[in-house]
Structure formats: structure tokens, C-alpha cells
Amino acid sequence: MENLPTAQTLQLIPQQRPFSFVDTTATQKIFSLTKRIRAVSGGTGASKTISILIWLIDYCQSSKNRGKLATVVSESYPHLEKGAILDFKNIMKDREYWNDNLWNETKHIYHFEAGNDLEFFSPDTYGKAHGPRRDILFGNEINNLPYNIVDQLMVRTREVVWLDWNPVAEFWFYTEMLGKRDDIDHITLTYKDNEALDNQTVAEIESHRNNLSWWQVYGLGQLGELEGRIYRNWGIIDEIPKEARLVRYGVDFGYSIDPTVIIAIYVYNGTFIIDEVTYQKGLSNRTIADILLNKDRALVVADHSEPKSIDEISEYGVNIIGSQGGAGSVYQGIQYVQSQKISITNRSVRTLKAYRNYLFEMDKNGKITNDPDDTIHEWSNSMDALRYGMESLKATAPKPAQTDFGGVKPYIPGTLA
């Protein structure tokens, strides 16, 4: 493996203009790892994925590695598309390396001029892990994939295995690998390793120090268990069954700071299925109305605290009402959602992440309250939109499910999100 990139190679790239993606402490630490399995855990904003992708790009650009194949995997293709693939394209375009003619959109493979390939795919079943061998493997947010799949991918990798994740809870890396093999480099990165973060983002991260459970994982990058997690045991599915019936849309308004989120809610065989329709900043009420008018019709329930937006969207022809309000309405809505069997589509990437990280607030003594921690807007937007839509369905709730997840096959068989 003498041709693997080193930290010094980054400095050899001609820099004719400032880059958005710059060399950081995180990048230098990534490039300093030498063992076969290079495991990178850490908090939010730590530049784990970006730094590993920079290493992969450097590896694939080397003519000494001609004919090599590097593979990036994650729990689903939508997760890759909105995460690692997007980051890869942005880095390549930022450094003026990108060539549209070298990117195969169908197979999700970039063929470097040096003769090496970088592919992206989702091994969502054990059978898909039995593909051709590769030289480099990168498992992104690897804690969301089962060990038997990752193990098979590693067995079929000749050189280096990269793994990254947020340490929200102990999983197979800690129980099956760490301390049981001598070919593992394991490092922890935090936002302080990423000098490219702007001051506003740093301030936002540090504003959550009082949420000890969150801070342990996302601030300090340490292994934890997210206490006070609000929702659990949702199933993950590939597609919405044809027999599913659309019953509501939930909308949480945003604009410059927070995104506008639109969630579609379906009923299927005694369960609810949710699907992320929109998660985007800068949307006008006219654009929100256009999105809804171009979807299958159902009653829209939006944040009651923005009556002006609701009235304007209604004037465009959307059947929309305000959500329930009043004392205790938030917790009552959460309790109702908690009591339901729910599945979520794997393309609902941001909503799926919000579901996994939506927490009750803790008081100054570290006790869990009945109020959601809405200061972490990244997680609350989707969950608020979901609650608005579902709380209006109490009187027409589906009958109890006869089978788990309404008979819908989970995305990763035998596991819950």
C-alpha cells in the first residue's frame, strides 16, 4: 500500500484561488492513519465524511493506483445522494477537478483520468455485499448497516477500509471489532478539529452544552446513549405500497434559517407511512402552494402560529388548516405519534435523521422533561410537520396493525430504525 496518499500530497495541489473545502486538523488526522481499518467517530461538524472523501479523491487521482476501485456505501441510495455523493461532487467542483463526461449517473461511478474508479452504492441486502472485490471501502454512517453486511464488504476489500459514524450508541464496531483486532486505527473528531466551520455554526453547536446527552455525542464526539429520545421503533421501507392511502400533509414553515418541511402521511394496513416531500430553505408561500398543488390531494395541516401564511396558501387553492394549539398540545401530539406504528421511506433522509435525534429537553439538573428540545432546529422541523399532520387524525386513526409495519418489508430486514 505504498501508493496511498499522505497529508503532504494535499499541499502539492496548485491553489490558484481560495477553496471552500480546505485542509483542516480533521483532514490531517485522517491522512495520518495507517492501519487497514480506519475508524472515525465523532460529533457534528467534525468534517469526518469530507476529510475521508478528500483522501479518496487523492487516492483515485494518483496514476500509481491505476486500475483501482474505491467504493462508498451507506444505508440507502437516497442517503448517499443527499450526503456523500453531493459532498463528493462539491469537493471536485470546488477544486475544479469535475468532468461531467467522467461521471456515470446511472451506475453512480466516477472514472478518474488516472484510470481509477470511485463508485457509490447501497448494500441494503446481504446479497448485494457479495459483489466484485474492491481496493478501498468507505462505509459512511456505518452504524446504520448490519454487521453481517459490512463484514462481507470488508472481506472483499483488498487494501483500506474507512468507517465513520456519530457515536449515538454502542453498536457492532464496539462489540465485534474494537479490541479484538490489531489492524484498527480508531480516532475521534469534534467540531474543534474543523477550522473551516463558520462562527455561527460553532456558536450553534456550543449553545447545546446544557443538553448533556446531546453534548456527549455531538459536541464531544464520545460514545453515549441519547437519553430522552422521543420516537423509536419505526420501520424503514423502500417504496410506498400502491394500496396505501394518502390522508394528510404536515407543513412546518421556514425560510432563511430553517427549512420549510412538507411531510406526506399515508395509512396502510393499520399503520402510518410517512414520506418527506420537501425539506428546503427559501420557499415562498406561492412555491409551497405550487408544490402541494402538484401532488396528490389531501388536507394540509400547518403550523397554527403562522395564520398569514396559511391564509395566503389557501388563496392559491390549497386545502389547508392550522394545527392544534393551546397548553399541552405539543406533548399530547407527541403522545399520539408515539402510540402509532409508523414506517418511513428511506428517501426521507433528513426526516429519518431527525427521527433518530429528536429528544426531550433536560432541565438544569439533567432530568428529562415533557418538552421537546426545539432549540436543536435541525431535528425539530420534520418532527413538528409530522405532528401537525398526525394530530388531526386522532378521530380517524387506523385499526391496530395485524403485522409489523403493516406488512411492509423493512428496508434492512429484521432491524428497526
Contacts in CASP RR format, 6 or more apart in sequence:
PFRMAT RR
TARGET T0000
AUTHOR 0000-0000-0000
METHOD contacts of the structure
MODEL  1
MENLPTAQTLQLIPQQRPFSFVDTTATQKIFSLTKRIRAVSGGTGASKTI
SILIWLIDYCQSSKNRGKLATVVSESYPHLEKGAILDFKNIMKDREYWND
NLWNETKHIYHFEAGNDLEFFSPDTYGKAHGPRRDILFGNEINNLPYNIV
DQLMVRTREVVWLDWNPVAEFWFYTEMLGKRDDIDHITLTYKDNEALDNQ
TVAEIESHRNNLSWWQVYGLGQLGELEGRIYRNWGIIDEIPKEARLVRYG
VDFGYSIDPTVIIAIYVYNGTFIIDEVTYQKGLSNRTIADILLNKDRALV
VADHSEPKSIDEISEYGVNIIGSQGGAGSVYQGIQYVQSQKISITNRSVR
TLKAYRNYLFEMDKNGKITNDPDDTIHEWSNSMDALRYGMESLKATAPKP
AQTDFGGVKPYIPGTLA
1 159 0 8 1.000
1 160 0 8 1.000
3 62 0 8 1.000
3 64 0 8 1.000
3 65 0 8 1.000
4 59 0 8 1.000
4 159 0 8 1.000
4 160 0 8 1.000
5 31 0 8 1.000
5 55 0 8 1.000
5 58 0 8 1.000
5 59 0 8 1.000
5 62 0 8 1.000
6 31 0 8 1.000
7 27 0 8 1.000
7 28 0 8 1.000
7 31 0 8 1.000
7 32 0 8 1.000
9 58 0 8 1.000
10 23 0 8 1.000
10 27 0 8 1.000
10 31 0 8 1.000
10 54 0 8 1.000
10 58 0 8 1.000
11 23 0 8 1.000
13 95 0 8 1.000
19 94 0 8 1.000
19 95 0 8 1.000
20 90 0 8 1.000
20 94 0 8 1.000
21 50 0 8 1.000
21 54 0 8 1.000
21 90 0 8 1.000
21 91 0 8 1.000
21 94 0 8 1.000
21 95 0 8 1.000
21 196 0 8 1.000
22 195 0 8 1.000
22 196 0 8 1.000
24 47 0 8 1.000
24 51 0 8 1.000
24 193 0 8 1.000
24 194 0 8 1.000
24 195 0 8 1.000
24 196 0 8 1.000
25 192 0 8 1.000
25 193 0 8 1.000
25 194 0 8 1.000
25 195 0 8 1.000
26 46 0 8 1.000
26 47 0 8 1.000
26 48 0 8 1.000
26 50 0 8 1.000
26 51 0 8 1.000
26 189 0 8 1.000
26 193 0 8 1.000
26 194 0 8 1.000
27 47 0 8 1.000
27 50 0 8 1.000
27 51 0 8 1.000
27 54 0 8 1.000
29 51 0 8 1.000
29 187 0 8 1.000
29 189 0 8 1.000
29 193 0 8 1.000
30 38 0 8 1.000
30 40 0 8 1.000
30 51 0 8 1.000
30 52 0 8 1.000
30 54 0 8 1.000
30 55 0 8 1.000
31 51 0 8 1.000
31 55 0 8 1.000
33 185 0 8 1.000
33 187 0 8 1.000
34 185 0 8 1.000
35 183 0 8 1.000
35 184 0 8 1.000
35 185 0 8 1.000
36 159 0 8 1.000
36 160 0 8 1.000
36 161 0 8 1.000
36 183 0 8 1.000
36 184 0 8 1.000
37 154 0 8 1.000
37 160 0 8 1.000
37 161 0 8 1.000
37 163 0 8 1.000
37 177 0 8 1.000
37 181 0 8 1.000
37 183 0 8 1.000
37 184 0 8 1.000
37 185 0 8 1.000
38 160 0 8 1.000
38 161 0 8 1.000
38 162 0 8 1.000
38 163 0 8 1.000
38 184 0 8 1.000
38 185 0 8 1.000
39 163 0 8 1.000
39 164 0 8 1.000
39 173 0 8 1.000
39 177 0 8 1.000
39 178 0 8 1.000
39 184 0 8 1.000
39 185 0 8 1.000
39 186 0 8 1.000
39 187 0 8 1.000
40 48 0 8 1.000
40 51 0 8 1.000
40 52 0 8 1.000
40 162 0 8 1.000
40 163 0 8 1.000
40 164 0 8 1.000
40 186 0 8 1.000
40 187 0 8 1.000
40 188 0 8 1.000
40 189 0 8 1.000
41 48 0 8 1.000
41 164 0 8 1.000
41 165 0 8 1.000
41 166 0 8 1.000
41 167 0 8 1.000
41 186 0 8 1.000
41 187 0 8 1.000
41 188 0 8 1.000
41 189 0 8 1.000
41 221 0 8 1.000
41 223 0 8 1.000
42 48 0 8 1.000
42 164 0 8 1.000
42 165 0 8 1.000
42 166 0 8 1.000
42 167 0 8 1.000
42 188 0 8 1.000
42 189 0 8 1.000
42 190 0 8 1.000
42 221 0 8 1.000
43 166 0 8 1.000
43 167 0 8 1.000
43 189 0 8 1.000
43 190 0 8 1.000
43 191 0 8 1.000
43 217 0 8 1.000
43 218 0 8 1.000
43 219 0 8 1.000
43 220 0 8 1.000
43 221 0 8 1.000
44 166 0 8 1.000
44 191 0 8 1.000
44 205 0 8 1.000
44 218 0 8 1.000
44 219 0 8 1.000
45 191 0 8 1.000
45 194 0 8 1.000
45 197 0 8 1.000
45 201 0 8 1.000
45 205 0 8 1.000
46 189 0 8 1.000
46 190 0 8 1.000
46 191 0 8 1.000
46 193 0 8 1.000
46 194 0 8 1.000
46 221 0 8 1.000
47 189 0 8 1.000
47 193 0 8 1.000
47 194 0 8 1.000
47 196 0 8 1.000
48 164 0 8 1.000
48 189 0 8 1.000
49 83 0 8 1.000
49 84 0 8 1.000
49 87 0 8 1.000
49 140 0 8 1.000
49 164 0 8 1.000
50 87 0 8 1.000
50 91 0 8 1.000
51 189 0 8 1.000
52 138 0 8 1.000
52 162 0 8 1.000
52 164 0 8 1.000
53 72 0 8 1.000
53 84 0 8 1.000
53 87 0 8 1.000
53 88 0 8 1.000
53 91 0 8 1.000
53 138 0 8 1.000
54 91 0 8 1.000
55 162 0 8 1.000
56 70 0 8 1.000
56 72 0 8 1.000
56 118 0 8 1.000
56 136 0 8 1.000
56 138 0 8 1.000
56 162 0 8 1.000
57 88 0 8 1.000
57 91 0 8 1.000
57 92 0 8 1.000
57 97 0 8 1.000
57 118 0 8 1.000
59 65 0 8 1.000
59 68 0 8 1.000
59 70 0 8 1.000
59 116 0 8 1.000
59 136 0 8 1.000
60 68 0 8 1.000
60 70 0 8 1.000
60 110 0 8 1.000
60 112 0 8 1.000
60 114 0 8 1.000
60 116 0 8 1.000
60 117 0 8 1.000
60 118 0 8 1.000
61 97 0 8 1.000
61 112 0 8 1.000
61 113 0 8 1.000
61 114 0 8 1.000
61 116 0 8 1.000
62 114 0 8 1.000
62 116 0 8 1.000
63 114 0 8 1.000
63 115 0 8 1.000
65 114 0 8 1.000
65 116 0 8 1.000
65 135 0 8 1.000
66 114 0 8 1.000
66 115 0 8 1.000
66 116 0 8 1.000
67 115 0 8 1.000
67 116 0 8 1.000
67 117 0 8 1.000
68 115 0 8 1.000
68 116 0 8 1.000
68 117 0 8 1.000
68 135 0 8 1.000
68 136 0 8 1.000
69 116 0 8 1.000
69 117 0 8 1.000
69 119 0 8 1.000
69 132 0 8 1.000
69 133 0 8 1.000
69 134 0 8 1.000
69 135 0 8 1.000
69 136 0 8 1.000
70 116 0 8 1.000
70 117 0 8 1.000
70 118 0 8 1.000
70 119 0 8 1.000
70 134 0 8 1.000
70 135 0 8 1.000
70 136 0 8 1.000
70 137 0 8 1.000
70 138 0 8 1.000
71 118 0 8 1.000
71 119 0 8 1.000
71 120 0 8 1.000
71 121 0 8 1.000
71 134 0 8 1.000
71 136 0 8 1.000
71 137 0 8 1.000
71 138 0 8 1.000
71 153 0 8 1.000
71 157 0 8 1.000
72 80 0 8 1.000
72 84 0 8 1.000
72 85 0 8 1.000
72 88 0 8 1.000
72 118 0 8 1.000
72 119 0 8 1.000
72 120 0 8 1.000
72 121 0 8 1.000
72 138 0 8 1.000
72 139 0 8 1.000
72 140 0 8 1.000
73 80 0 8 1.000
73 120 0 8 1.000
73 121 0 8 1.000
73 122 0 8 1.000
73 123 0 8 1.000
73 137 0 8 1.000
73 138 0 8 1.000
73 139 0 8 1.000
73 140 0 8 1.000
73 145 0 8 1.000
73 153 0 8 1.000
74 80 0 8 1.000
74 83 0 8 1.000
74 84 0 8 1.000
74 122 0 8 1.000
74 139 0 8 1.000
74 140 0 8 1.000
74 141 0 8 1.000
74 144 0 8 1.000
74 145 0 8 1.000
75 122 0 8 1.000
75 124 0 8 1.000
75 141 0 8 1.000
75 144 0 8 1.000
75 145 0 8 1.000
75 346 0 8 1.000
75 411 0 8 1.000
75 412 0 8 1.000
76 122 0 8 1.000
76 124 0 8 1.000
76 236 0 8 1.000
76 346 0 8 1.000
76 347 0 8 1.000
76 349 0 8 1.000
76 411 0 8 1.000
77 108 0 8 1.000
77 120 0 8 1.000
77 121 0 8 1.000
77 122 0 8 1.000
78 346 0 8 1.000
78 347 0 8 1.000
78 348 0 8 1.000
78 349 0 8 1.000
79 122 0 8 1.000
79 140 0 8 1.000
79 141 0 8 1.000
79 144 0 8 1.000
79 346 0 8 1.000
79 349 0 8 1.000
80 108 0 8 1.000
80 120 0 8 1.000
80 121 0 8 1.000
80 122 0 8 1.000
80 140 0 8 1.000
82 349 0 8 1.000
82 350 0 8 1.000
83 140 0 8 1.000
83 349 0 8 1.000
84 120 0 8 1.000
84 138 0 8 1.000
84 140 0 8 1.000
85 108 0 8 1.000
85 120 0 8 1.000
88 110 0 8 1.000
88 118 0 8 1.000
88 120 0 8 1.000
89 98 0 8 1.000
92 98 0 8 1.000
92 110 0 8 1.000
99 113 0 8 1.000
102 110 0 8 1.000
102 111 0 8 1.000
102 112 0 8 1.000
102 113 0 8 1.000
103 109 0 8 1.000
103 110 0 8 1.000
104 110 0 8 1.000
104 111 0 8 1.000
107 119 0 8 1.000
108 119 0 8 1.000
108 120 0 8 1.000
108 121 0 8 1.000
109 117 0 8 1.000
109 118 0 8 1.000
109 119 0 8 1.000
109 120 0 8 1.000
110 117 0 8 1.000
110 118 0 8 1.000
110 119 0 8 1.000
111 117 0 8 1.000
112 118 0 8 1.000
121 128 0 8 1.000
122 128 0 8 1.000
123 129 0 8 1.000
123 145 0 8 1.000
123 149 0 8 1.000
123 153 0 8 1.000
124 238 0 8 1.000
124 346 0 8 1.000
124 411 0 8 1.000
124 412 0 8 1.000
125 149 0 8 1.000
125 413 0 8 1.000
126 146 0 8 1.000
126 148 0 8 1.000
126 149 0 8 1.000
126 152 0 8 1.000
128 149 0 8 1.000
129 149 0 8 1.000
129 150 0 8 1.000
129 152 0 8 1.000
129 153 0 8 1.000
129 156 0 8 1.000
130 152 0 8 1.000
130 156 0 8 1.000
131 156 0 8 1.000
132 156 0 8 1.000
133 156 0 8 1.000
133 157 0 8 1.000
133 158 0 8 1.000
134 156 0 8 1.000
134 157 0 8 1.000
134 158 0 8 1.000
135 157 0 8 1.000
135 158 0 8 1.000
135 159 0 8 1.000
135 160 0 8 1.000
136 157 0 8 1.000
136 159 0 8 1.000
136 160 0 8 1.000
136 161 0 8 1.000
136 162 0 8 1.000
137 153 0 8 1.000
137 154 0 8 1.000
137 157 0 8 1.000
137 160 0 8 1.000
137 161 0 8 1.000
137 162 0 8 1.000
138 161 0 8 1.000
138 162 0 8 1.000
138 163 0 8 1.000
138 164 0 8 1.000
139 145 0 8 1.000
139 150 0 8 1.000
139 153 0 8 1.000
139 161 0 8 1.000
139 162 0 8 1.000
139 163 0 8 1.000
139 164 0 8 1.000
140 164 0 8 1.000
141 164 0 8 1.000
141 165 0 8 1.000
141 166 0 8 1.000
142 150 0 8 1.000
142 163 0 8 1.000
142 164 0 8 1.000
142 165 0 8 1.000
142 173 0 8 1.000
143 165 0 8 1.000
143 166 0 8 1.000
143 168 0 8 1.000
143 169 0 8 1.000
143 171 0 8 1.000
143 173 0 8 1.000
144 412 0 8 1.000
145 412 0 8 1.000
146 172 0 8 1.000
146 412 0 8 1.000
146 415 0 8 1.000
147 172 0 8 1.000
147 176 0 8 1.000
150 163 0 8 1.000
150 172 0 8 1.000
151 176 0 8 1.000
154 161 0 8 1.000
163 173 0 8 1.000
165 171 0 8 1.000
165 173 0 8 1.000
166 217 0 8 1.000
166 218 0 8 1.000
166 221 0 8 1.000
167 188 0 8 1.000
167 217 0 8 1.000
167 221 0 8 1.000
167 222 0 8 1.000
167 223 0 8 1.000
167 224 0 8 1.000
168 217 0 8 1.000
168 224 0 8 1.000
168 225 0 8 1.000
168 226 0 8 1.000
168 356 0 8 1.000
168 357 0 8 1.000
169 223 0 8 1.000
169 224 0 8 1.000
169 225 0 8 1.000
169 226 0 8 1.000
170 223 0 8 1.000
170 224 0 8 1.000
170 225 0 8 1.000
174 223 0 8 1.000
177 184 0 8 1.000
178 184 0 8 1.000
178 186 0 8 1.000
188 221 0 8 1.000
188 222 0 8 1.000
189 221 0 8 1.000
190 219 0 8 1.000
190 220 0 8 1.000
190 221 0 8 1.000
191 197 0 8 1.000
191 201 0 8 1.000
191 202 0 8 1.000
191 205 0 8 1.000
191 219 0 8 1.000
205 218 0 8 1.000
205 219 0 8 1.000
207 375 0 8 1.000
208 214 0 8 1.000
208 215 0 8 1.000
208 218 0 8 1.000
208 219 0 8 1.000
208 375 0 8 1.000
208 376 0 8 1.000
209 215 0 8 1.000
210 362 0 8 1.000
210 364 0 8 1.000
211 359 0 8 1.000
211 361 0 8 1.000
211 362 0 8 1.000
211 373 0 8 1.000
211 375 0 8 1.000
211 376 0 8 1.000
212 362 0 8 1.000
212 366 0 8 1.000
213 224 0 8 1.000
213 225 0 8 1.000
213 226 0 8 1.000
213 227 0 8 1.000
213 228 0 8 1.000
213 359 0 8 1.000
213 362 0 8 1.000
214 226 0 8 1.000
214 357 0 8 1.000
214 359 0 8 1.000
214 373 0 8 1.000
214 376 0 8 1.000
216 222 0 8 1.000
216 224 0 8 1.000
217 223 0 8 1.000
217 224 0 8 1.000
217 226 0 8 1.000
226 357 0 8 1.000
226 359 0 8 1.000
227 359 0 8 1.000
227 362 0 8 1.000
227 368 0 8 1.000
228 359 0 8 1.000
228 360 0 8 1.000
228 362 0 8 1.000
228 368 0 8 1.000
229 356 0 8 1.000
229 357 0 8 1.000
229 358 0 8 1.000
229 359 0 8 1.000
230 334 0 8 1.000
230 338 0 8 1.000
230 358 0 8 1.000
230 359 0 8 1.000
230 360 0 8 1.000
230 372 0 8 1.000
230 383 0 8 1.000
231 337 0 8 1.000
231 338 0 8 1.000
231 342 0 8 1.000
231 355 0 8 1.000
231 358 0 8 1.000
231 383 0 8 1.000
232 416 0 8 1.000
233 416 0 8 1.000
233 417 0 8 1.000
234 342 0 8 1.000
234 343 0 8 1.000
234 344 0 8 1.000
234 355 0 8 1.000
234 416 0 8 1.000
234 417 0 8 1.000
235 342 0 8 1.000
235 343 0 8 1.000
235 344 0 8 1.000
235 405 0 8 1.000
235 408 0 8 1.000
235 410 0 8 1.000
235 411 0 8 1.000
235 416 0 8 1.000
235 417 0 8 1.000
236 343 0 8 1.000
236 344 0 8 1.000
236 345 0 8 1.000
236 346 0 8 1.000
236 352 0 8 1.000
236 410 0 8 1.000
236 411 0 8 1.000
236 412 0 8 1.000
236 417 0 8 1.000
237 273 0 8 1.000
237 343 0 8 1.000
237 344 0 8 1.000
237 345 0 8 1.000
237 346 0 8 1.000
237 405 0 8 1.000
237 408 0 8 1.000
237 409 0 8 1.000
237 410 0 8 1.000
237 411 0 8 1.000
238 345 0 8 1.000
238 346 0 8 1.000
238 409 0 8 1.000
238 411 0 8 1.000
239 345 0 8 1.000
240 266 0 8 1.000
240 268 0 8 1.000
240 273 0 8 1.000
240 275 0 8 1.000
240 345 0 8 1.000
241 268 0 8 1.000
241 273 0 8 1.000
241 408 0 8 1.000
243 268 0 8 1.000
243 269 0 8 1.000
244 266 0 8 1.000
244 267 0 8 1.000
244 268 0 8 1.000
244 273 0 8 1.000
245 266 0 8 1.000
245 267 0 8 1.000
245 268 0 8 1.000
246 264 0 8 1.000
246 265 0 8 1.000
246 266 0 8 1.000
246 296 0 8 1.000
246 298 0 8 1.000
247 265 0 8 1.000
247 266 0 8 1.000
247 267 0 8 1.000
247 298 0 8 1.000
247 299 0 8 1.000
247 393 0 8 1.000
247 396 0 8 1.000
248 264 0 8 1.000
248 265 0 8 1.000
248 298 0 8 1.000
248 299 0 8 1.000
248 300 0 8 1.000
248 301 0 8 1.000
248 389 0 8 1.000
248 390 0 8 1.000
248 392 0 8 1.000
248 393 0 8 1.000
249 262 0 8 1.000
249 263 0 8 1.000
249 264 0 8 1.000
249 265 0 8 1.000
249 277 0 8 1.000
249 292 0 8 1.000
249 295 0 8 1.000
249 298 0 8 1.000
249 299 0 8 1.000
249 300 0 8 1.000
249 301 0 8 1.000
249 389 0 8 1.000
250 262 0 8 1.000
250 263 0 8 1.000
250 264 0 8 1.000
250 265 0 8 1.000
250 300 0 8 1.000
250 301 0 8 1.000
250 302 0 8 1.000
250 385 0 8 1.000
250 386 0 8 1.000
250 388 0 8 1.000
250 389 0 8 1.000
251 260 0 8 1.000
251 261 0 8 1.000
251 262 0 8 1.000
251 263 0 8 1.000
251 288 0 8 1.000
251 300 0 8 1.000
251 301 0 8 1.000
251 302 0 8 1.000
251 303 0 8 1.000
251 320 0 8 1.000
251 385 0 8 1.000
251 388 0 8 1.000
252 258 0 8 1.000
252 260 0 8 1.000
252 261 0 8 1.000
252 302 0 8 1.000
252 303 0 8 1.000
252 381 0 8 1.000
252 382 0 8 1.000
252 384 0 8 1.000
252 385 0 8 1.000
252 388 0 8 1.000
253 260 0 8 1.000
253 302 0 8 1.000
253 303 0 8 1.000
253 306 0 8 1.000
253 309 0 8 1.000
254 260 0 8 1.000
254 261 0 8 1.000
254 281 0 8 1.000
254 282 0 8 1.000
254 283 0 8 1.000
254 381 0 8 1.000
255 281 0 8 1.000
255 282 0 8 1.000
255 283 0 8 1.000
256 281 0 8 1.000
256 282 0 8 1.000
257 281 0 8 1.000
257 377 0 8 1.000
258 281 0 8 1.000
258 377 0 8 1.000
258 381 0 8 1.000
259 279 0 8 1.000
259 280 0 8 1.000
259 281 0 8 1.000
259 282 0 8 1.000
259 381 0 8 1.000
260 278 0 8 1.000
260 279 0 8 1.000
260 280 0 8 1.000
260 281 0 8 1.000
260 282 0 8 1.000
260 283 0 8 1.000
260 288 0 8 1.000
261 276 0 8 1.000
261 278 0 8 1.000
261 279 0 8 1.000
261 350 0 8 1.000
261 351 0 8 1.000
261 381 0 8 1.000
261 382 0 8 1.000
261 384 0 8 1.000
261 385 0 8 1.000
262 276 0 8 1.000
262 277 0 8 1.000
262 278 0 8 1.000
262 279 0 8 1.000
262 288 0 8 1.000
262 291 0 8 1.000
262 292 0 8 1.000
262 385 0 8 1.000
263 274 0 8 1.000
263 275 0 8 1.000
263 276 0 8 1.000
263 277 0 8 1.000
263 351 0 8 1.000
263 382 0 8 1.000
263 385 0 8 1.000
263 386 0 8 1.000
263 389 0 8 1.000
264 274 0 8 1.000
264 275 0 8 1.000
264 276 0 8 1.000
264 277 0 8 1.000
264 295 0 8 1.000
264 298 0 8 1.000
265 272 0 8 1.000
265 273 0 8 1.000
265 274 0 8 1.000
265 298 0 8 1.000
265 386 0 8 1.000
265 389 0 8 1.000
265 390 0 8 1.000
265 393 0 8 1.000
266 272 0 8 1.000
266 273 0 8 1.000
266 274 0 8 1.000
266 275 0 8 1.000
267 273 0 8 1.000
267 398 0 8 1.000
268 406 0 8 1.000
268 408 0 8 1.000
269 401 0 8 1.000
269 402 0 8 1.000
269 403 0 8 1.000
269 406 0 8 1.000
269 407 0 8 1.000
269 408 0 8 1.000
270 341 0 8 1.000
270 398 0 8 1.000
270 399 0 8 1.000
270 400 0 8 1.000
270 401 0 8 1.000
270 402 0 8 1.000
270 406 0 8 1.000
271 340 0 8 1.000
271 341 0 8 1.000
271 342 0 8 1.000
271 343 0 8 1.000
271 398 0 8 1.000
271 401 0 8 1.000
271 405 0 8 1.000
271 406 0 8 1.000
271 407 0 8 1.000
271 408 0 8 1.000
272 340 0 8 1.000
272 341 0 8 1.000
272 342 0 8 1.000
272 343 0 8 1.000
272 390 0 8 1.000
272 398 0 8 1.000
273 342 0 8 1.000
273 343 0 8 1.000
273 344 0 8 1.000
273 345 0 8 1.000
273 408 0 8 1.000
274 342 0 8 1.000
274 343 0 8 1.000
274 344 0 8 1.000
274 345 0 8 1.000
274 348 0 8 1.000
274 351 0 8 1.000
274 386 0 8 1.000
275 344 0 8 1.000
275 345 0 8 1.000
275 347 0 8 1.000
275 348 0 8 1.000
276 345 0 8 1.000
276 347 0 8 1.000
276 348 0 8 1.000
276 349 0 8 1.000
276 350 0 8 1.000
276 351 0 8 1.000
276 382 0 8 1.000
277 291 0 8 1.000
277 295 0 8 1.000
278 288 0 8 1.000
278 291 0 8 1.000
279 350 0 8 1.000
279 351 0 8 1.000
279 381 0 8 1.000
279 382 0 8 1.000
283 291 0 8 1.000
285 309 0 8 1.000
285 312 0 8 1.000
285 313 0 8 1.000
285 316 0 8 1.000
286 316 0 8 1.000
288 309 0 8 1.000
288 313 0 8 1.000
289 312 0 8 1.000
289 313 0 8 1.000
289 316 0 8 1.000
289 317 0 8 1.000
289 318 0 8 1.000
290 316 0 8 1.000
292 300 0 8 1.000
292 313 0 8 1.000
292 318 0 8 1.000
292 320 0 8 1.000
293 316 0 8 1.000
293 317 0 8 1.000
293 318 0 8 1.000
297 319 0 8 1.000
298 319 0 8 1.000
299 319 0 8 1.000
299 320 0 8 1.000
299 321 0 8 1.000
299 392 0 8 1.000
300 313 0 8 1.000
300 318 0 8 1.000
300 319 0 8 1.000
300 320 0 8 1.000
300 321 0 8 1.000
301 320 0 8 1.000
301 321 0 8 1.000
301 322 0 8 1.000
301 323 0 8 1.000
301 388 0 8 1.000
301 389 0 8 1.000
301 391 0 8 1.000
301 392 0 8 1.000
302 309 0 8 1.000
302 310 0 8 1.000
302 313 0 8 1.000
302 320 0 8 1.000
302 321 0 8 1.000
302 322 0 8 1.000
302 323 0 8 1.000
302 388 0 8 1.000
303 322 0 8 1.000
303 323 0 8 1.000
303 384 0 8 1.000
303 388 0 8 1.000
304 310 0 8 1.000
304 322 0 8 1.000
304 323 0 8 1.000
304 324 0 8 1.000
304 325 0 8 1.000
307 322 0 8 1.000
310 320 0 8 1.000
310 321 0 8 1.000
310 322 0 8 1.000
313 320 0 8 1.000
314 320 0 8 1.000
321 392 0 8 1.000
322 388 0 8 1.000
323 387 0 8 1.000
323 388 0 8 1.000
323 389 0 8 1.000
323 391 0 8 1.000
323 392 0 8 1.000
324 333 0 8 1.000
324 391 0 8 1.000
324 392 0 8 1.000
329 391 0 8 1.000
330 371 0 8 1.000
330 372 0 8 1.000
330 387 0 8 1.000
331 370 0 8 1.000
331 371 0 8 1.000
332 391 0 8 1.000
333 387 0 8 1.000
333 390 0 8 1.000
333 391 0 8 1.000
334 372 0 8 1.000
334 387 0 8 1.000
336 390 0 8 1.000
336 391 0 8 1.000
336 394 0 8 1.000
337 386 0 8 1.000
337 387 0 8 1.000
337 390 0 8 1.000
337 391 0 8 1.000
340 390 0 8 1.000
340 397 0 8 1.000
341 400 0 8 1.000
341 401 0 8 1.000
341 404 0 8 1.000
341 405 0 8 1.000
341 406 0 8 1.000
343 405 0 8 1.000
343 406 0 8 1.000
343 408 0 8 1.000
343 410 0 8 1.000
344 351 0 8 1.000
344 352 0 8 1.000
344 355 0 8 1.000
344 417 0 8 1.000
346 352 0 8 1.000
346 411 0 8 1.000
350 382 0 8 1.000
351 382 0 8 1.000
351 386 0 8 1.000
352 417 0 8 1.000
353 379 0 8 1.000
354 378 0 8 1.000
354 379 0 8 1.000
354 380 0 8 1.000
354 381 0 8 1.000
354 382 0 8 1.000
354 383 0 8 1.000
355 382 0 8 1.000
355 383 0 8 1.000
355 417 0 8 1.000
356 417 0 8 1.000
357 376 0 8 1.000
357 378 0 8 1.000
357 379 0 8 1.000
358 372 0 8 1.000
358 379 0 8 1.000
358 380 0 8 1.000
358 383 0 8 1.000
359 372 0 8 1.000
359 373 0 8 1.000
359 376 0 8 1.000
359 379 0 8 1.000
360 368 0 8 1.000
360 369 0 8 1.000
360 370 0 8 1.000
360 371 0 8 1.000
360 372 0 8 1.000
360 373 0 8 1.000
361 368 0 8 1.000
361 369 0 8 1.000
361 371 0 8 1.000
361 372 0 8 1.000
361 373 0 8 1.000
361 374 0 8 1.000
361 375 0 8 1.000
362 368 0 8 1.000
362 369 0 8 1.000
362 373 0 8 1.000
363 369 0 8 1.000
372 380 0 8 1.000
372 383 0 8 1.000
373 379 0 8 1.000
373 380 0 8 1.000
374 380 0 8 1.000
374 384 0 8 1.000
401 407 0 8 1.000
410 416 0 8 1.000
END
